[in-house]
Every structure is written in C-alpha cells, then in structure tokens.
C-alpha cells in the first residue's frame, strides 16, 4: 500500500497489475466519483461499504469495467459475468456467452421462398397484379 499518493506522482497514472496499491483519500462520495470520472475509464472498480445509497451513487455515477462490492478481483473468476474494460481500458466483454458473442460474428442469412407475395409489389407488374388492382379499384 502506498499512502499519501498525489496526482503528480507517476504511480497515480500507471495501470497497476501487481502488488502495489496506491491509496487516494477523499472526504465525500461525490469527491471520489469526481476523481474516477476525471480520469480514463477504469478496467475495474471496487466499492467498499455497507451504505446502499452511497453504493448506488457510485454505481450510477461512474463508468467502468466490472465492479466488485466489498471485495477485489473475484469478478474475474465468475464465468457467468462478462469481463472487460470500457474504452482504452480493456477490449470489451468476454467470458461465457458474452465472450462467444464478442469474438464471433453472427451472419444473418435469409432465403426467400419460392412463393413470395412481395414480388407483386415490384415492377414489372404482371397479369396477377393487374387483376388484384382491378378488383381493389372497382
């Protein structure tokens, strides 16, 4: 844990995947939300606290990859949750069905059947269309 981290320190701007944890302090939830929102979108966000209103405020007021409440990194191990960042922090959601969808390309294929009433709407109009129009316009 690195205490007393300020915004002018290099550690405040590096994406950390190691045993280093810079600690930033704040006086209000609004200040913490502003801190998160003033920087690139985080790969993950960890909220600690039992106050459901404050928790909701953080979840609604920030954009990030996955969120773990009162814990760390366990969201990565959940196969049923998508995992990935937002914007420059990550490649998008993967894991489970989300990973299949993210890394696949669904190709829609439609094959028109032999008998197709919509051909009556396309020029050139034939005898059948003439009969239908004649009947409708009587």
N, C-alpha and C positions, 0 to 999 in steps of 0.2 A: 504494500500500500504506500502510495506517495501522497503525503499530506501537503497542504498549502500550495497546490498547483494553481498557477495563474495562466491567463490566456496567452501571455507572451512566451511561455515555455514550449519547447519542441514537443514534449510529451503530450501537450494539450491538443496537438494537431495530427498525431500519428494514430493510425488504426492499429490497435493492440490485440495480438492473438497470443499473448504469453502471460507469464505470472506477474505482470505489472498492472497495478490498478491505481490510476490517478484518482484522487478524491477532490471533487469540487463541492464547495458548500453553497447553500442558498438559504434565504430567510423565508421564502414563501413558495408555494406550489407554482404560482404564476411566474416567479423568477426562474424556477427550474424549467418550466415549459418554454419560456423565452430563450433560455440558454440552449436547449435542444433545438429549437426552431431557427436559431441564428447560425446554425452550422449545417453541413451536408447531412442528409438523412442517415441515421444510424442503421447498421445491419441488424441490431437487436436493441431492445430497451428493457430494462429491469426495474420494476417498481417494487419498493418495499414499504409496507404499511398496511394497516387494517382499516383505515378510513375509506369507506366505499365511495364517498362523494369526491374525495381527492383523487382516488384511483380512476374514477370515471373522467374527471377533469383532465388527467394526464393522458388517458387513452384517447379521448375525444380531441385533445388539443395538440397532439403530436402525430407525425407520420414517421413510421419506422418499419423495419422488417418485423420479425416476430417479437412478441412481448412475453416475458415470464414475470409472474407476480409472486413476490416473496421467495424467490429462488433465482438460480442462474443456470444458463445453458441447457437445461433439461428439455427445452422446446426442440432442440436439435434431434433428440433421441425419439421424438414422438412421430412414428411413421404415418399417422393419420393427419398430421398437421403439415401444411405447406411450409417450406423453409426457404428463406432467401431474403435479400435486401430490397431496397427501393432505390431507384436511380443508380448513382455511381457505386453504391454500397451493396453489391451483390448482383446476381444475374436473374433474379426473379424467383418465383416459387418452384421448388422441386421437393420430392418425397411423395410416395403414394401416387394416387390418381393425378394430383397436381403435376408431379414430375412427368408422368406419361403424357399429359396434355401439353405441358410446356415444351417438351423435347420431341413432340410429334407434330405432324401437320395433318389435320383432318382434311381429306379431299372429298367434297360433296360431289356425288355423281347422280345425275337424273337422266333416266332413259325414258323418252316419250313412247307411249304405247302405240300400237298400230292404228287404233281408232281414237281420234282426237277431235273433239268438238271445237277446239280453239282454231283449227285450220279454217273454219268457216269465217273467222274474223280477219283473215289475211287475204289480200288481193293476190292473184286474180280471183274474183268471186265466180263461182260456177252455178250450174242449174239448181243445186240444192239450196244455196244461199238465196238465189232469186225466188224460189218457191216460198222459203221462210219469210223473206221480206214482203213478198206479195200477200202472204197470209196475215202478217202482223199489220201491214199498212192498209188493209181493206177498209 
